[in-house]
């Protein structure tokens, strides 16, 4: 969730400690600090089953099937 500080010069809420855009995707928006609609989702550049931190044994937790046409 984003954190806000009051900008003394303009009198508006400003977000601070914004996470790196390479790692997090912003979703939603906030009209002010009390709306609580904006949040961040962690972004992975590859399929989740290929990331060893998430699946250390290397096996996919998803069901895989061979598909044939016809």
N, CA, C and O of each residue as an XYZ file, in Angstrom:
280
protein
N       0.842     -1.179      0.000
C       0.000      0.000      0.000
C       0.891      1.247      0.000
O       1.921      1.263      0.673
N       0.515      2.273     -0.731
C       1.322      3.484     -0.774
C       1.231      4.263      0.542
O       0.271      4.139      1.302
N       2.264      5.065      0.777
C       2.322      5.922      1.956
C       2.320      7.370      1.478
O       2.911      7.692      0.448
N       1.657      8.232      2.228
C       1.498      9.617      1.810
C       1.999     10.573      2.884
O       1.938     10.286      4.079
N       2.497     11.717      2.422
C       2.860     12.849      3.274
C       2.171     14.079      2.715
O       1.928     14.166      1.511
N       1.859     15.016      3.570
C       1.243     16.264      3.148
C       2.323     17.192      2.612
O       3.310     17.457      3.298
N       2.145     17.688      1.391
C       3.068     18.655      0.793
C       2.724     20.030      1.350
O       1.641     20.550      1.081
N       3.633     20.628      2.126
C       3.295     21.902      2.775
C       3.123     23.060      1.782
O       2.358     23.988      2.043
N       3.816     23.010      0.668
C       3.741     24.114     -0.289
C       2.411     24.115     -1.047
O       1.794     25.166     -1.223
N       1.972     22.934     -1.495
C       0.745     22.845     -2.280
C      -0.477     22.425     -1.464
O      -1.613     22.633     -1.891
N      -0.245     21.835     -0.292
C      -1.346     21.403      0.554
C      -2.055     20.160      0.051
O      -3.248     19.982      0.296
N      -1.324     19.293     -0.657
C      -1.895     18.048     -1.169
C      -1.109     16.867     -0.611
O      -0.004     17.029     -0.094
N      -1.697     15.676     -0.724
C      -1.013     14.458     -0.295
C      -0.088     13.981     -1.406
O      -0.506     13.866     -2.558
N       1.176     13.701     -1.063
C       2.161     13.187     -2.021
C       2.620     11.813     -1.565
O       2.866     11.590     -0.380
N       2.733     10.894     -2.516
C       3.220      9.556     -2.211
C       4.734      9.591     -2.045
O       5.419     10.297     -2.784
N       5.265      8.834     -1.080
C       6.708      8.723     -0.874
C       7.072      7.252     -0.736
O       6.196      6.408     -0.546
N       8.347      6.947     -0.830
C       8.850      5.564     -0.818
C       8.175      4.721     -1.886
O       7.703      3.619     -1.605
N       8.127      5.230     -3.103
C       7.512      4.522     -4.219
C       8.422      3.359     -4.604
O       9.617      3.570     -4.814
N       7.890      2.131     -4.704
C       8.743      0.991     -5.059
C       9.241      1.084     -6.498
O       8.676      1.812     -7.313
N      10.300      0.344     -6.800
C      10.910      0.366     -8.130
C       9.920     -0.131     -9.182
O       9.307     -1.183     -8.997
N       9.752      0.608    -10.284
C       8.796      0.178    -11.315
C       9.220     -1.088    -12.045
O       8.388     -1.720    -12.697
N      10.500     -1.482    -11.956
C      10.947     -2.735    -12.575
C      10.445     -3.949    -11.801
O      10.350     -5.041    -12.361
N      10.122     -3.771    -10.513
C       9.723     -4.887     -9.658
C       8.253     -4.878     -9.269
O       7.698     -5.925     -8.936
N       7.612     -3.710     -9.307
C       6.231     -3.602     -8.848
C       5.383     -2.849     -9.858
O       5.825     -1.862    -10.446
N       4.158     -3.325    -10.051
C       3.210     -2.738    -10.978
C       2.147     -1.997    -10.170
O       1.466     -2.616     -9.353
N       1.986     -0.670    -10.378
C       0.953      0.054     -9.627
C      -0.436     -0.255    -10.192
O      -0.629     -0.291    -11.407
N      -1.385     -0.475     -9.307
C      -2.767     -0.754     -9.688
C      -3.694      0.175     -8.921
O      -3.494      0.402     -7.727
N      -4.701      0.711     -9.588
C      -5.666      1.588     -8.947
C      -5.142      3.001     -8.808
O      -4.084      3.336     -9.340
N      -5.882      3.825     -8.092
C      -5.486      5.213     -7.867
C      -6.105      5.672     -6.554
O      -7.080      5.094     -6.074
N      -5.532      6.704     -5.993
C      -6.044      7.315     -4.773
C      -6.322      8.784     -5.035
O      -5.478      9.501     -5.572
N      -7.509      9.226     -4.653
C      -7.833     10.648     -4.773
C      -7.160     11.436     -3.653
O      -6.772     12.588     -3.845
N      -7.023     10.813     -2.487
C      -6.310     11.401     -1.358
C      -5.758     10.254     -0.503
O      -5.860      9.090     -0.890
N      -5.184     10.572      0.636
C      -4.524      9.545      1.456
C      -5.505      8.589      2.126
O      -5.094      7.526      2.592
N      -6.788      8.934      2.188
C      -7.760      8.081      2.878
C      -8.531      7.157      1.940
O      -9.294      6.318      2.420
N      -8.364      7.275      0.628
C      -9.137      6.472     -0.317
C      -8.755      4.994     -0.247
O      -9.640      4.138     -0.267
N      -7.476      4.675     -0.166
C      -6.943      3.304     -0.023
C      -7.349      2.392     -1.189
O      -7.690      1.231     -0.960
N      -7.321      2.889     -2.429
C      -7.605      2.075     -3.600
C      -6.336      1.643     -4.312
O      -6.311      0.580     -4.934
N      -5.276      2.449     -4.235
C      -4.047      2.140     -4.954
C      -3.243      1.099     -4.187
O      -3.165      1.140     -2.959
N      -2.642      0.161     -4.930
C      -1.756     -0.830     -4.334
C      -0.762     -1.260     -5.405
O      -0.884     -0.890     -6.572
N       0.216     -2.043     -4.989
C       1.270     -2.487     -5.896
C       1.289     -4.005     -5.960
O       1.097     -4.678     -4.948
N       1.519     -4.540     -7.147
C       1.627     -5.978     -7.350
C       3.055     -6.292     -7.775
O       3.609     -5.633     -8.655
N       3.645     -7.304     -7.146
C       5.012     -7.710     -7.462
C       5.041     -8.300     -8.869
O       4.200     -9.132     -9.209
N       5.987     -7.883     -9.673
C       6.096     -8.311    -11.067
C       7.224     -9.312    -11.215
O       8.335     -9.077    -10.740
N       6.945    -10.431    -11.873
C       7.965    -11.432    -12.189
C       8.150    -11.469    -13.700
O       7.159    -11.570    -14.423
N       9.371    -11.393    -14.204
C       9.581    -11.334    -15.660
C       9.435    -12.675    -16.374
O       9.440    -12.703    -17.604
N       9.307    -13.774    -15.657
C       9.221    -15.098    -16.269
C       8.011    -15.840    -15.685
O       7.364    -15.347    -14.761
N       7.710    -17.019    -16.227
C       6.637    -17.827    -15.668
C       6.976    -18.202    -14.233
O       8.141    -18.426    -13.905
N       5.969    -18.269    -13.386
C       6.206    -18.516    -11.963
C       6.863    -19.863    -11.708
O       7.670    -19.986    -10.787
N       6.536    -20.871    -12.500
C       7.137    -22.194    -12.260
C       8.616    -22.231    -12.633
O       9.304    -23.189    -12.280
N       9.124    -21.227    -13.329
C      10.546    -21.164    -13.677
C      11.370    -20.368    -12.666
O      12.575    -20.212    -12.863
N      10.776    -19.871    -11.613
C      11.477    -19.065    -10.610
C      11.827    -19.954     -9.423
O      10.928    -20.415     -8.719
N      13.121    -20.207     -9.184
C      13.507    -21.166     -8.126
C      13.171    -20.693     -6.717
O      13.046    -21.527     -5.820
N      13.019    -19.388     -6.483
C      12.657    -18.911     -5.138
C      11.222    -19.302     -4.788
O      10.900    -19.488     -3.615
N      10.367    -19.426     -5.787
C       8.980    -19.792     -5.531
C       8.783    -21.305     -5.511
O       8.034    -21.824     -4.684
N       9.454    -22.013     -6.419
C       9.345    -23.466     -6.513
C      10.750    -24.064     -6.496
O      11.313    -24.324     -7.558
N      11.329    -24.287     -5.310
C      12.727    -24.714     -5.216
C      12.988    -26.123     -5.746
O      14.112    -26.405     -6.161
N      12.003    -27.017     -5.751
C      12.282    -28.384     -6.207
C      12.213    -28.505     -7.721
O      12.540    -29.564     -8.257
N      11.803    -27.467     -8.425
C      11.805    -27.463     -9.879
C      10.583    -28.070    -10.526
O      10.399    -27.945    -11.736
N       9.755    -28.718     -9.755
C       8.555    -29.335    -10.322
C       7.430    -28.320    -10.391
O       7.248    -27.513     -9.479
N       6.683    -28.367    -11.471
C       5.551    -27.470    -11.636
C       4.382    -27.945    -10.781
O       4.062    -29.134    -10.789
N       3.735    -27.041    -10.043
C       2.576    -27.442     -9.241
C       1.297    -27.519    -10.073
O       0.235    -27.847     -9.544
N       1.389    -27.219    -11.367
C       0.224    -27.195    -12.235
C       0.110    -28.497    -13.034
O       1.117    -29.144    -13.321
N      -1.086    -28.864    -13.381
C      -1.315    -30.047    -14.211
C      -0.919    -29.717    -15.636
O      -1.323    -28.685    -16.171
N      -0.123    -30.593    -16.262
C       0.332    -30.395    -17.641
C      -0.162    -31.557    -18.474
O      -0.052    -32.714    -18.068
N      -0.709    -31.247    -19.642
C      -1.248    -32.273    -20.528
C      -0.760    -32.014    -21.945
O      -0.609    -30.862    -22.351
N      -0.515    -33.070    -22.691
C      -0.190    -32.983    -24.118
C      -1.499    -32.810    -24.880
O      -2.428    -33.599    -24.706
N      -1.574    -31.801    -25.709
C      -2.777    -31.570    -26.504
C      -2.508    -31.942    -27.938
O      -1.446    -31.647    -28.486
N      -3.501    -32.606    -28.554
C      -3.384    -32.987    -29.958
C      -4.553    -32.395    -30.711
O      -5.684    -32.394    -30.225
N      -4.279    -31.898    -31.885
C      -5.314    -31.325    -32.725
C      -5.900    -32.407    -33.612
O      -5.167    -33.225    -34.168
N      -7.233    -32.414    -33.748
C      -7.857    -33.321    -34.696
C      -8.493    -34.420    -34.051
O      -9.069    -35.279    -34.718
